[in-house]
């Protein structure tokens, strides 16, 4: 089985290393320039590289990993599916609900195996969290966050600042998918407020600063999000998303409160699930032999290739329909924030 990677950024390296661990043959790299494609191909021993994606370049390819910015996904995934390829796409599938739904419909029409890389589903502790929650009765309350520090100023300027959304789509897409994965429920409605700490910045030597010498730069996307959501089962969710939290590397945390107990999980403590029972305090369940962050990608890709080879899908593997629902939720966060936190009914058209 021959695979291609579209994109040569940081996440593409994660994909390439996981593919190598699985014994998947990387046969083609498509970069934004011939230089970047060649450099990536040499590093991973890939025989072919190019800076232009066409159906012809994919002729001998079976599977394609899309590792480019979200604005490129629709065109690239469409081309790959129409060429009869199986596709694993980085999240979010699209920032447009309409485009995401079109990709889901096209995948269904072509019969290709498709998936979105929501890797956090593949922590063994996340699976245990989901199992325990299902035994505790209906979800009454969820509170959680996703905190990172990488967009604290000064920080490097990148394509992320040219996208219309940032915290909502980058880390928010993971939170929303993990919420649906843990609860087994959909979001009924939501309200959100966005925070941009420094819309007016300066760019100097590839770095952004709040002030000082440099080229003036306006950043319209959000650094943080505060949101409240209501689930279809009636439960209420409190969510904070921040890319400007000092000391936080990759902290995705959720706690589910149910009639018979609570259960919580944190991505930075990948071996633990914590349960709470009335009058008994909190109990930490630890599996020291479960996998960590990089293992989630390898396990996700293994599930994808198993589906390609056998047609049997691991229930943890996110579908393009999951990607479309996620796109709608992220879009609803933006709609609410633009209207001053107005509640948005995201179930009204049944997506």
Order of alpha helices (4+ residues) and beta strands (2+ residues): beta-alpha-beta-alpha-beta-beta-alpha-beta-alpha-beta-alpha-beta-beta-alpha-beta-beta-beta-beta-beta-beta-beta-beta-beta-beta-alpha-alpha-beta
